Amino acid sequence: MTTAVAAPGHSYSPAQVTVLVDEHPHLGVECVLREPSIASSTHYRWRRAEREPCERVRRTWT
């Protein structure tokens, strides 16, 4: 298991945030994202975009 370290002021990609949250499910989304100052709603929006990509993204796949 890789442990991601949250550094304040660092810019995180959606993939990095997903890994960080997935590695610490026992802590909960809000707790894990508190240190890097990322709103839990942002995390949930990124997750939804993974499951349900927008029309523009779907068009680039074809």
Order of alpha helices (4+ residues) and beta strands (2+ residues): alpha-alpha-alpha-alpha
